Amino acid sequence: MLVERFYPDEYLDSTYSIDFAELAKKGYRGVLFDIDNTLVPHGAPADQRAKSLFAHLRELGMDYCLISNNQLPRVKPFADAIGGKYIEDAHKPSTKNYRKAMQMMGCTEKDSLFVGDQLFTDVWGAKRAGMHTILVKPIHPKEEIQIVLKRYLEKIVLYFYKKDREKE
């Protein structure tokens, strides 16, 4: 079915519910993250919860890179606050900057994963780059208008995703 190409490998309630220690045991060494509505509400700075997450990843020996369609004034201060690599204006779902982020971390698609809140940009691009994908529910319901329209279409894909998972 056409919608299956957009299915994430995992669909979780929150970035903060991901068991990164377990993923590290499975061999994952690098994590790419979207920022807005994945780590914090749209436009919010890195909060203590986000800073703690990245400290935990460092303790696990995992590297990380922010990959955002936002511009430098949004992405760089966030990356600086968490001590991370970043790519701004990433043009997701184009695969070019997913690959660049993996290269920046010294990782490949086999030992990298992506965490984001949007199917048609975040997950679709990461899947096409050959990465393991984790879709998380948006942190905050307030969205930019162009995202509101995508969310409606995402609901359709997620309906079939959940239905297919029930069959397994």
ChimeraX attribute file (.defattr): number of C-alpha atoms within 10 A of each C-alpha:
attribute: neighborCount
match mode: 1-to-1
recipient: residues
	/A:1	5
	/A:2	6
	/A:3	12
	/A:4	12
	/A:5	12
	/A:6	19
	/A:7	22
	/A:8	25
	/A:9	14
	/A:10	11
	/A:11	18
	/A:12	15
	/A:13	13
	/A:14	19
	/A:15	24
	/A:16	14
	/A:17	9
	/A:18	14
	/A:19	9
	/A:20	19
	/A:21	15
	/A:22	11
	/A:23	18
	/A:24	16
	/A:25	10
	/A:26	10
	/A:27	12
	/A:28	22
	/A:29	24
	/A:30	28
	/A:31	25
	/A:32	26
	/A:33	22
	/A:34	23
	/A:35	27
	/A:36	23
	/A:37	23
	/A:38	22
	/A:39	26
	/A:40	19
	/A:41	17
	/A:42	17
	/A:43	13
	/A:44	13
	/A:45	18
	/A:46	19
	/A:47	13
	/A:48	11
	/A:49	12
	/A:50	19
	/A:51	15
	/A:52	13
	/A:53	16
	/A:54	18
	/A:55	15
	/A:56	14
	/A:57	18
	/A:58	13
	/A:59	11
	/A:60	16
	/A:61	14
	/A:62	21
	/A:63	22
	/A:64	26
	/A:65	23
	/A:66	23
	/A:67	27
	/A:68	25
	/A:69	19
	/A:70	18
	/A:71	12
	/A:72	14
	/A:73	9
	/A:74	17
	/A:75	24
	/A:76	17
	/A:77	13
	/A:78	23
	/A:79	18
	/A:80	12
	/A:81	14
	/A:82	18
	/A:83	15
	/A:84	14
	/A:85	19
	/A:86	22
	/A:87	22
	/A:88	17
	/A:89	13
	/A:90	20
	/A:91	17
	/A:92	19
	/A:93	20
	/A:94	16
	/A:95	17
	/A:96	13
	/A:97	21
	/A:98	31
	/A:99	18
	/A:100	16
	/A:101	24
	/A:102	23
	/A:103	13
	/A:104	16
	/A:105	19
	/A:106	13
	/A:107	19
	/A:108	18
	/A:109	19
	/A:110	13
	/A:111	18
	/A:112	27
	/A:113	26
	/A:114	27
	/A:115	29
	/A:116	29
	/A:117	27
	/A:118	21
	/A:119	25
	/A:120	17
	/A:121	19
	/A:122	27
	/A:123	27
	/A:124	21
	/A:125	23
	/A:126	29
	/A:127	22
	/A:128	14
	/A:129	18
	/A:130	17
	/A:131	23
	/A:132	20
	/A:133	25
	/A:134	25
	/A:135	23
	/A:136	24
	/A:137	17
	/A:138	21
	/A:139	17
	/A:140	12
	/A:141	11
	/A:142	12
	/A:143	15
	/A:144	9
	/A:145	9
	/A:146	8
	/A:147	12
	/A:148	13
	/A:149	11
	/A:150	14
	/A:151	17
	/A:152	10
	/A:153	12
	/A:154	17
	/A:155	12
	/A:156	11
	/A:157	19
	/A:158	18
	/A:159	10
	/A:160	15
	/A:161	17
	/A:162	12
	/A:163	11
	/A:164	11
	/A:165	8
	/A:166	8
	/A:167	6
	/A:168	5
